[in-house]
Amino acid sequence: ACVWNGHEEEYRDLTSAFCVWSKENCLILNTTKTKEMVVNFGRFKHPLQLVNTAGVDIEVVQTYTYLGVHLDNKLDRSVNTDALYKKGQSRHVFLRRLRSFNVRNDMLYLFYYTV
């Protein structure tokens, strides 16, 4: 939802409508796992009130991982790129180590895709 000049009405209406829809469809929101990430490209950062669902304030986070993709509140790719690089480096270290033990190539291939 778009918050313009500090007017949060549309945002609040959408979040409350989502909570109502969830209850009507027998879905329970896990408020301990629910996070809020605010993406703001404007010059001025208007502080937003915390979203309150079922009497619990939802935590505001700067970065979030969704389906293996690391997102941050500036939509910068560096966080995701760093995570992918780190994962690739850890795989590479283990592959070199296994290669030093003369492990067959099909086993190395299997290791790479399962880790």
N, C-alpha and C positions, 0 to 999 in steps of 0.2 A: 504494500500500500504506500501511497505517496503522502509524506508529511511536508506541508508547505507552510513556511513562516511560523513554525511552532504549532500549527493547527493539527491535532492528532485525531480528529473525530473519525475520519475515514478508517484510519488504522485501528482505532479502538473498536469501531463497529465490525470490522472484518474479523478481528480476533474473538470478539464475543459471539459473532455469528458462527465461527468455526467451533467454538466450545459448545454452543447449543446444538449444532449439527452432530457433533461427536456424541453427545448424550442421547439424542434422538435415535442414532444408529447403533446404540449399545457399545460405543467405543469409550474407553477410559484413557484419558491423557495421563501419562506418567510424568508428573511435574518435576520429579527429581532428575529426569534425563532430558527434559525439554529445555532447549537453549534459544536465546534470541540473539541475532546478529544484525546490527544496524549498519547499513551501507549508506554513507553520506558523502556526496561529491561536492557539496556546497562549501562556500568559504566559511560560513558561520555554523558552528556546531550547537544546535539547540538541544539542551538536555531533555531527554524523553522520560516520562514517568515509567516506572517498571510495570510490565504486564502482570496482572494478577489473575491467576486461574485457580479456582477452587480454594481460594484463601491463601495461596502460595505464590510468592513473587518469583517470576521466571528470571533465571540468571542471564545477564548480558555478557556475551563473549566476543573477543576480538578475532579469534580463529576457530574454525570448525571443520571437522572431517566428515564428509558425506560420501558414502559409497567409494571410499578410498581416495577421494579427491580432497585435497586440503584447500580450504577457502579462507580468505581473510576479509576484513571489513573494507579494504580498499580495492578488492578484487584483483590483487597483485598475484602474478603467477610464481613469484620467487619462492614462496612457502611450499607450494606443490612441487616445484622443480627441485628444491633442496631435499625434500622427502624422497622423491624418486631417485635422485642421485645417491642418497645415503643407502637406500634399499639395494640399488644396483651394485654399489661398492661392497656391501656386506656379502652379496651373492658371489661377487668376483673373488673375494678373499677365500671363501669356502671352496669355490671351484678350483682355485690354484692349489689349495691345501689337499683336496681330494686327488687332483692330478698328480701331485708329488707321491701319492701312494699307489700310483698306476691303476686307478679305477677306470673301468671301461667307459667309452664315450656315451653309450646308451644310458648308463647309470648317471653320468654327469648331466646329460640332457634331462633325465627324470628329476634329478635333484634341483636343477635350475628352475623348472616349471612348477615344482611343488613347494618351494620355499618362498 
